[in-house]
Amino acid sequence: MINSKQLSQMSRQDIKEIKKETLIDISTIKTDSTLTQEQKIIAFLEQLKNPYCFLCGNTPVRVCYSDQAPALEEILTKFFIQLKQS
């Protein structure tokens, strides 16, 4: 299981320095619906290997989190409103 030290190291990795073939495609992740929420999260993290750098199809993705940034819901709402207006 991933520990907090490993997560901290992963959060600082530069996706440009990670070999693409080592990244896991998030669409291949499967979870057992009979597991508890905590067990699902653990299973997801174990399969994904790195929750900060992964593939979405053939596209490398780097995820960053910030306590100071607007919520994703707010950003997506603004995006779709702008998209609808254009």
Distance bins in CASP14 RR format, pairs under 12 A and 6 or more apart:
PFRMAT RR
TARGET T0000
AUTHOR 0000-0000-0000
RMODE 2
METHOD distances of the structure
MODEL  1
1 7 0 0 0 0 0 1 0 0 0 0 0
1 38 0 0 0 0 0 1 0 0 0 0 0
1 39 0 0 0 0 0 1 0 0 0 0 0
1 41 0 0 0 0 0 1 0 0 0 0 0
1 42 1 0 0 1 0 0 0 0 0 0 0
1 43 0 0 0 0 0 1 0 0 0 0 0
1 44 0 0 0 0 0 1 0 0 0 0 0
1 45 1 0 0 1 0 0 0 0 0 0 0
1 46 1 0 0 1 0 0 0 0 0 0 0
1 49 0 0 0 0 0 1 0 0 0 0 0
2 8 0 0 0 0 0 1 0 0 0 0 0
2 9 0 0 0 0 0 1 0 0 0 0 0
2 10 1 0 0 1 0 0 0 0 0 0 0
2 11 0 0 0 0 0 1 0 0 0 0 0
2 41 0 0 0 0 0 1 0 0 0 0 0
2 42 0 0 0 0 1 0 0 0 0 0 0
2 43 0 0 0 0 0 1 0 0 0 0 0
2 44 0 0 0 0 0 1 0 0 0 0 0
2 45 1 0 1 0 0 0 0 0 0 0 0
2 46 1 0 0 1 0 0 0 0 0 0 0
2 47 0 0 0 0 0 1 0 0 0 0 0
2 48 0 0 0 0 1 0 0 0 0 0 0
2 49 0 0 0 0 1 0 0 0 0 0 0
2 50 0 0 0 0 1 0 0 0 0 0 0
2 51 0 0 0 0 1 0 0 0 0 0 0
2 52 0 0 0 0 0 1 0 0 0 0 0
3 9 0 0 0 0 1 0 0 0 0 0 0
3 10 0 0 0 0 0 1 0 0 0 0 0
3 45 0 0 0 0 0 1 0 0 0 0 0
4 10 0 0 0 0 0 1 0 0 0 0 0
4 11 0 0 0 0 0 1 0 0 0 0 0
5 11 0 0 0 0 0 1 0 0 0 0 0
5 12 0 0 0 0 0 1 0 0 0 0 0
6 12 0 0 0 0 0 1 0 0 0 0 0
6 13 0 0 0 0 0 1 0 0 0 0 0
6 45 0 0 0 0 0 1 0 0 0 0 0
6 46 0 0 0 0 0 1 0 0 0 0 0
6 49 0 0 0 0 1 0 0 0 0 0 0
6 50 0 0 0 0 1 0 0 0 0 0 0
6 51 0 0 0 0 0 1 0 0 0 0 0
6 52 0 0 0 0 0 1 0 0 0 0 0
7 13 0 0 0 0 0 1 0 0 0 0 0
7 45 0 0 0 0 1 0 0 0 0 0 0
7 48 0 0 0 0 0 1 0 0 0 0 0
7 49 0 0 0 0 0 1 0 0 0 0 0
7 50 0 0 0 0 1 0 0 0 0 0 0
7 51 1 0 0 1 0 0 0 0 0 0 0
7 52 0 0 0 0 1 0 0 0 0 0 0
7 53 0 0 0 0 0 1 0 0 0 0 0
7 63 0 0 0 0 0 1 0 0 0 0 0
7 65 0 0 0 0 0 1 0 0 0 0 0
8 51 0 0 0 0 0 1 0 0 0 0 0
8 52 0 0 0 0 0 1 0 0 0 0 0
9 50 0 0 0 0 1 0 0 0 0 0 0
9 52 0 0 0 0 1 0 0 0 0 0 0
9 53 0 0 0 0 0 1 0 0 0 0 0
10 18 0 0 0 0 1 0 0 0 0 0 0
10 23 0 0 0 0 0 1 0 0 0 0 0
10 45 0 0 0 0 0 1 0 0 0 0 0
10 48 0 0 0 0 0 1 0 0 0 0 0
10 49 0 0 0 0 1 0 0 0 0 0 0
10 50 1 0 1 0 0 0 0 0 0 0 0
10 51 1 0 0 1 0 0 0 0 0 0 0
10 52 1 0 1 0 0 0 0 0 0 0 0
10 53 1 0 0 1 0 0 0 0 0 0 0
10 54 0 0 0 0 0 1 0 0 0 0 0
10 62 0 0 0 0 0 1 0 0 0 0 0
10 63 0 0 0 0 0 1 0 0 0 0 0
10 64 0 0 0 0 0 1 0 0 0 0 0
10 65 0 0 0 0 0 1 0 0 0 0 0
11 50 0 0 0 0 1 0 0 0 0 0 0
11 51 0 0 0 0 1 0 0 0 0 0 0
11 52 1 0 1 0 0 0 0 0 0 0 0
11 53 0 0 0 0 1 0 0 0 0 0 0
11 62 0 0 0 0 0 1 0 0 0 0 0
11 63 0 0 0 0 1 0 0 0 0 0 0
11 64 1 0 0 1 0 0 0 0 0 0 0
11 65 1 0 0 1 0 0 0 0 0 0 0
11 66 0 0 0 0 0 1 0 0 0 0 0
12 18 0 0 0 0 0 1 0 0 0 0 0
12 50 0 0 0 0 0 1 0 0 0 0 0
12 52 0 0 0 0 1 0 0 0 0 0 0
12 53 0 0 0 0 0 1 0 0 0 0 0
12 62 0 0 0 0 0 1 0 0 0 0 0
12 64 0 0 0 0 0 1 0 0 0 0 0
13 19 0 0 0 0 0 1 0 0 0 0 0
13 22 0 0 0 0 0 1 0 0 0 0 0
13 23 0 0 0 0 0 1 0 0 0 0 0
13 49 0 0 0 0 0 1 0 0 0 0 0
13 50 1 0 0 1 0 0 0 0 0 0 0
13 51 0 0 0 0 0 1 0 0 0 0 0
13 52 1 0 0 1 0 0 0 0 0 0 0
13 53 1 0 1 0 0 0 0 0 0 0 0
13 54 0 0 0 0 0 1 0 0 0 0 0
13 60 0 0 0 0 0 1 0 0 0 0 0
13 62 0 0 0 0 1 0 0 0 0 0 0
13 63 0 0 0 0 0 1 0 0 0 0 0
13 64 0 0 0 0 0 1 0 0 0 0 0
14 52 0 0 0 0 0 1 0 0 0 0 0
14 53 0 0 0 0 1 0 0 0 0 0 0
14 60 0 0 0 0 0 1 0 0 0 0 0
14 62 0 0 0 0 1 0 0 0 0 0 0
14 64 0 0 0 0 0 1 0 0 0 0 0
15 22 0 0 0 0 0 1 0 0 0 0 0
15 23 0 0 0 0 1 0 0 0 0 0 0
15 50 0 0 0 0 1 0 0 0 0 0 0
15 52 0 0 0 0 1 0 0 0 0 0 0
15 53 1 0 1 0 0 0 0 0 0 0 0
15 54 0 0 0 0 1 0 0 0 0 0 0
15 55 0 0 0 0 0 1 0 0 0 0 0
15 59 0 0 0 0 0 1 0 0 0 0 0
15 60 1 0 1 0 0 0 0 0 0 0 0
15 61 1 0 0 1 0 0 0 0 0 0 0
15 62 1 0 1 0 0 0 0 0 0 0 0
15 63 0 0 0 0 1 0 0 0 0 0 0
15 64 0 0 0 0 0 1 0 0 0 0 0
16 53 0 0 0 0 0 1 0 0 0 0 0
16 60 0 0 0 0 1 0 0 0 0 0 0
16 62 0 0 0 0 1 0 0 0 0 0 0
17 23 0 0 0 0 0 1 0 0 0 0 0
17 53 0 0 0 0 1 0 0 0 0 0 0
17 60 0 0 0 0 0 1 0 0 0 0 0
17 62 0 0 0 0 0 1 0 0 0 0 0
18 24 0 0 0 0 0 1 0 0 0 0 0
18 49 0 0 0 0 0 1 0 0 0 0 0
18 50 0 0 0 0 1 0 0 0 0 0 0
18 52 0 0 0 0 1 0 0 0 0 0 0
18 53 1 0 1 0 0 0 0 0 0 0 0
18 54 0 0 0 0 1 0 0 0 0 0 0
18 55 0 0 0 0 0 1 0 0 0 0 0
18 60 1 0 0 1 0 0 0 0 0 0 0
18 61 0 0 0 0 0 1 0 0 0 0 0
18 62 0 0 0 0 1 0 0 0 0 0 0
19 50 0 0 0 0 0 1 0 0 0 0 0
19 53 0 0 0 0 0 1 0 0 0 0 0
19 55 0 0 0 0 0 1 0 0 0 0 0
19 60 0 0 0 0 0 1 0 0 0 0 0
20 53 0 0 0 0 1 0 0 0 0 0 0
20 54 0 0 0 0 0 1 0 0 0 0 0
20 55 1 0 0 1 0 0 0 0 0 0 0
20 57 0 0 0 0 0 1 0 0 0 0 0
20 58 0 0 0 0 1 0 0 0 0 0 0
20 59 0 0 0 0 1 0 0 0 0 0 0
20 60 1 0 0 1 0 0 0 0 0 0 0
20 61 0 0 0 0 0 1 0 0 0 0 0
21 55 0 0 0 0 1 0 0 0 0 0 0
21 58 0 0 0 0 0 1 0 0 0 0 0
21 60 0 0 0 0 0 1 0 0 0 0 0
22 49 0 0 0 0 1 0 0 0 0 0 0
22 50 0 0 0 0 1 0 0 0 0 0 0
22 53 0 0 0 0 1 0 0 0 0 0 0
22 54 0 0 0 0 0 1 0 0 0 0 0
22 55 0 0 0 0 1 0 0 0 0 0 0
22 60 0 0 0 0 0 1 0 0 0 0 0
23 48 0 0 0 0 1 0 0 0 0 0 0
23 49 0 0 0 0 1 0 0 0 0 0 0
23 50 1 0 0 1 0 0 0 0 0 0 0
23 51 0 0 0 0 0 1 0 0 0 0 0
23 52 0 0 0 0 0 1 0 0 0 0 0
23 53 1 0 0 1 0 0 0 0 0 0 0
23 54 1 0 1 0 0 0 0 0 0 0 0
23 55 1 0 1 0 0 0 0 0 0 0 0
23 56 0 0 0 0 1 0 0 0 0 0 0
23 57 0 0 0 0 1 0 0 0 0 0 0
23 58 0 0 0 0 0 1 0 0 0 0 0
23 59 0 0 0 0 1 0 0 0 0 0 0
23 60 1 0 0 1 0 0 0 0 0 0 0
23 61 0 0 0 0 1 0 0 0 0 0 0
23 62 0 0 0 0 0 1 0 0 0 0 0
24 30 0 0 0 0 0 1 0 0 0 0 0
24 44 0 0 0 0 0 1 0 0 0 0 0
24 45 0 0 0 0 0 1 0 0 0 0 0
24 46 0 0 0 0 0 1 0 0 0 0 0
24 47 1 0 0 1 0 0 0 0 0 0 0
24 48 1 0 1 0 0 0 0 0 0 0 0
24 49 1 0 1 0 0 0 0 0 0 0 0
24 50 1 0 0 1 0 0 0 0 0 0 0
24 51 0 0 0 0 1 0 0 0 0 0 0
24 52 0 0 0 0 0 1 0 0 0 0 0
24 53 0 0 0 0 1 0 0 0 0 0 0
24 54 1 0 1 0 0 0 0 0 0 0 0
24 55 1 0 0 1 0 0 0 0 0 0 0
24 56 0 0 0 0 0 1 0 0 0 0 0
24 57 0 0 0 0 0 1 0 0 0 0 0
24 60 0 0 0 0 0 1 0 0 0 0 0
24 61 0 0 0 0 0 1 0 0 0 0 0
25 47 0 0 0 0 0 1 0 0 0 0 0
25 48 0 0 0 0 1 0 0 0 0 0 0
25 49 0 0 0 0 0 1 0 0 0 0 0
25 54 1 0 0 1 0 0 0 0 0 0 0
25 55 1 0 1 0 0 0 0 0 0 0 0
25 56 1 0 0 1 0 0 0 0 0 0 0
25 57 1 0 1 0 0 0 0 0 0 0 0
25 58 0 0 0 0 1 0 0 0 0 0 0
25 59 0 0 0 0 1 0 0 0 0 0 0
25 60 0 0 0 0 0 1 0 0 0 0 0
25 61 0 0 0 0 1 0 0 0 0 0 0
26 44 0 0 0 0 1 0 0 0 0 0 0
26 45 0 0 0 0 0 1 0 0 0 0 0
26 47 0 0 0 0 1 0 0 0 0 0 0
26 48 1 0 0 1 0 0 0 0 0 0 0
26 49 0 0 0 0 0 1 0 0 0 0 0
26 50 0 0 0 0 0 1 0 0 0 0 0
26 51 0 0 0 0 1 0 0 0 0 0 0
26 52 0 0 0 0 0 1 0 0 0 0 0
26 53 0 0 0 0 0 1 0 0 0 0 0
26 54 1 0 1 0 0 0 0 0 0 0 0
26 55 1 0 0 1 0 0 0 0 0 0 0
26 56 1 0 1 0 0 0 0 0 0 0 0
26 57 1 0 0 1 0 0 0 0 0 0 0
26 58 0 0 0 0 0 1 0 0 0 0 0
26 59 0 0 0 0 0 1 0 0 0 0 0
26 60 0 0 0 0 0 1 0 0 0 0 0
26 61 1 0 0 1 0 0 0 0 0 0 0
26 63 0 0 0 0 0 1 0 0 0 0 0
27 47 0 0 0 0 0 1 0 0 0 0 0
27 48 0 0 0 0 0 1 0 0 0 0 0
27 54 0 0 0 0 1 0 0 0 0 0 0
27 55 0 0 0 0 1 0 0 0 0 0 0
27 56 1 0 0 1 0 0 0 0 0 0 0
27 57 1 0 1 0 0 0 0 0 0 0 0
27 58 0 0 0 0 0 1 0 0 0 0 0
27 59 0 0 0 0 0 1 0 0 0 0 0
27 61 0 0 0 0 0 1 0 0 0 0 0
28 44 0 0 0 0 0 1 0 0 0 0 0
28 47 1 0 0 1 0 0 0 0 0 0 0
28 48 0 0 0 0 1 0 0 0 0 0 0
28 49 0 0 0 0 0 1 0 0 0 0 0
28 54 0 0 0 0 1 0 0 0 0 0 0
28 55 0 0 0 0 1 0 0 0 0 0 0
28 56 0 0 0 0 0 1 0 0 0 0 0
28 57 0 0 0 0 1 0 0 0 0 0 0
29 40 0 0 0 0 0 1 0 0 0 0 0
29 41 0 0 0 0 0 1 0 0 0 0 0
29 43 0 0 0 0 1 0 0 0 0 0 0
29 44 1 0 1 0 0 0 0 0 0 0 0
29 45 0 0 0 0 1 0 0 0 0 0 0
29 46 0 0 0 0 1 0 0 0 0 0 0
29 47 1 0 1 0 0 0 0 0 0 0 0
29 48 1 0 1 0 0 0 0 0 0 0 0
29 49 0 0 0 0 0 1 0 0 0 0 0
29 51 0 0 0 0 0 1 0 0 0 0 0
29 54 0 0 0 0 1 0 0 0 0 0 0
29 55 0 0 0 0 0 1 0 0 0 0 0
29 56 0 0 0 0 0 1 0 0 0 0 0
29 57 0 0 0 0 0 1 0 0 0 0 0
30 40 0 0 0 0 0 1 0 0 0 0 0
30 43 0 0 0 0 1 0 0 0 0 0 0
30 44 0 0 0 0 1 0 0 0 0 0 0
30 46 0 0 0 0 0 1 0 0 0 0 0
30 47 1 0 0 1 0 0 0 0 0 0 0
30 48 0 0 0 0 0 1 0 0 0 0 0
31 37 0 0 0 0 0 1 0 0 0 0 0
31 38 0 0 0 0 0 1 0 0 0 0 0
31 39 0 0 0 0 1 0 0 0 0 0 0
31 40 1 0 1 0 0 0 0 0 0 0 0
31 41 0 0 0 0 1 0 0 0 0 0 0
31 42 0 0 0 0 1 0 0 0 0 0 0
31 43 1 0 1 0 0 0 0 0 0 0 0
31 44 1 0 1 0 0 0 0 0 0 0 0
31 45 0 0 0 0 0 1 0 0 0 0 0
31 46 0 0 0 0 0 1 0 0 0 0 0
31 47 0 0 0 0 1 0 0 0 0 0 0
31 48 0 0 0 0 0 1 0 0 0 0 0
32 39 1 0 0 1 0 0 0 0 0 0 0
32 40 1 0 0 1 0 0 0 0 0 0 0
32 42 0 0 0 0 0 1 0 0 0 0 0
32 43 1 0 0 1 0 0 0 0 0 0 0
32 44 0 0 0 0 0 1 0 0 0 0 0
32 47 0 0 0 0 0 1 0 0 0 0 0
33 39 0 0 0 0 0 1 0 0 0 0 0
33 40 0 0 0 0 1 0 0 0 0 0 0
33 43 0 0 0 0 0 1 0 0 0 0 0
34 40 0 0 0 0 1 0 0 0 0 0 0
34 43 0 0 0 0 0 1 0 0 0 0 0
35 41 0 0 0 0 1 0 0 0 0 0 0
35 42 0 0 0 0 1 0 0 0 0 0 0
35 43 1 0 0 1 0 0 0 0 0 0 0
35 44 0 0 0 0 1 0 0 0 0 0 0
35 46 0 0 0 0 0 1 0 0 0 0 0
36 42 0 0 0 0 1 0 0 0 0 0 0
36 43 0 0 0 0 0 1 0 0 0 0 0
37 43 0 0 0 0 0 1 0 0 0 0 0
37 44 0 0 0 0 0 1 0 0 0 0 0
38 44 0 0 0 0 0 1 0 0 0 0 0
38 45 0 0 0 0 0 1 0 0 0 0 0
39 45 0 0 0 0 0 1 0 0 0 0 0
39 46 0 0 0 0 0 1 0 0 0 0 0
40 46 0 0 0 0 0 1 0 0 0 0 0
40 47 0 0 0 0 0 1 0 0 0 0 0
41 47 0 0 0 0 0 1 0 0 0 0 0
41 48 0 0 0 0 0 1 0 0 0 0 0
41 51 0 0 0 0 1 0 0 0 0 0 0
42 48 0 0 0 0 0 1 0 0 0 0 0
42 51 0 0 0 0 0 1 0 0 0 0 0
44 50 0 0 0 0 0 1 0 0 0 0 0
44 51 0 0 0 0 1 0 0 0 0 0 0
44 54 0 0 0 0 0 1 0 0 0 0 0
45 51 1 0 0 1 0 0 0 0 0 0 0
45 52 0 0 0 0 0 1 0 0 0 0 0
45 54 0 0 0 0 0 1 0 0 0 0 0
47 54 0 0 0 0 0 1 0 0 0 0 0
48 54 1 0 1 0 0 0 0 0 0 0 0
48 55 0 0 0 0 1 0 0 0 0 0 0
48 56 0 0 0 0 0 1 0 0 0 0 0
48 61 0 0 0 0 0 1 0 0 0 0 0
48 63 0 0 0 0 0 1 0 0 0 0 0
49 55 0 0 0 0 0 1 0 0 0 0 0
50 60 0 0 0 0 0 1 0 0 0 0 0
50 61 0 0 0 0 0 1 0 0 0 0 0
50 62 0 0 0 0 1 0 0 0 0 0 0
50 63 0 0 0 0 1 0 0 0 0 0 0
51 61 0 0 0 0 0 1 0 0 0 0 0
51 62 0 0 0 0 0 1 0 0 0 0 0
51 63 1 0 0 1 0 0 0 0 0 0 0
51 64 0 0 0 0 0 1 0 0 0 0 0
51 65 0 0 0 0 1 0 0 0 0 0 0
52 60 0 0 0 0 0 1 0 0 0 0 0
52 61 0 0 0 0 1 0 0 0 0 0 0
52 62 1 0 0 1 0 0 0 0 0 0 0
52 63 1 0 1 0 0 0 0 0 0 0 0
52 64 1 0 0 1 0 0 0 0 0 0 0
52 65 0 0 0 0 1 0 0 0 0 0 0
53 59 0 0 0 0 0 1 0 0 0 0 0
53 60 1 0 0 1 0 0 0 0 0 0 0
53 61 1 0 0 1 0 0 0 0 0 0 0
53 62 1 0 1 0 0 0 0 0 0 0 0
53 63 1 0 0 1 0 0 0 0 0 0 0
53 64 0 0 0 0 0 1 0 0 0 0 0
54 60 1 0 0 1 0 0 0 0 0 0 0
54 61 1 0 1 0 0 0 0 0 0 0 0
54 62 0 0 0 0 1 0 0 0 0 0 0
54 63 1 0 0 1 0 0 0 0 0 0 0
55 61 1 0 0 1 0 0 0 0 0 0 0
55 62 0 0 0 0 0 1 0 0 0 0 0
56 62 0 0 0 0 0 1 0 0 0 0 0
56 63 0 0 0 0 0 1 0 0 0 0 0
63 72 0 0 0 0 0 1 0 0 0 0 0
64 72 0 0 0 0 0 1 0 0 0 0 0
65 71 0 0 0 0 0 1 0 0 0 0 0
65 72 0 0 0 0 0 1 0 0 0 0 0
66 72 0 0 0 0 0 1 0 0 0 0 0
66 75 0 0 0 0 0 1 0 0 0 0 0
69 75 0 0 0 0 1 0 0 0 0 0 0
70 76 0 0 0 0 0 1 0 0 0 0 0
70 77 0 0 0 0 1 0 0 0 0 0 0
70 78 0 0 0 0 1 0 0 0 0 0 0
70 79 0 0 0 0 0 1 0 0 0 0 0
71 77 0 0 0 0 1 0 0 0 0 0 0
71 78 0 0 0 0 0 1 0 0 0 0 0
72 78 0 0 0 0 0 1 0 0 0 0 0
72 79 0 0 0 0 0 1 0 0 0 0 0
73 79 0 0 0 0 0 1 0 0 0 0 0
73 80 0 0 0 0 0 1 0 0 0 0 0
74 80 0 0 0 0 0 1 0 0 0 0 0
74 81 0 0 0 0 0 1 0 0 0 0 0
75 81 0 0 0 0 0 1 0 0 0 0 0
75 82 0 0 0 0 0 1 0 0 0 0 0
76 82 0 0 0 0 0 1 0 0 0 0 0
76 83 0 0 0 0 0 1 0 0 0 0 0
77 83 0 0 0 0 0 1 0 0 0 0 0
77 84 0 0 0 0 0 1 0 0 0 0 0
78 84 0 0 0 0 0 1 0 0 0 0 0
78 85 0 0 0 0 0 1 0 0 0 0 0
79 85 0 0 0 0 0 1 0 0 0 0 0
79 86 0 0 0 0 0 1 0 0 0 0 0
80 86 0 0 0 0 0 1 0 0 0 0 0
END
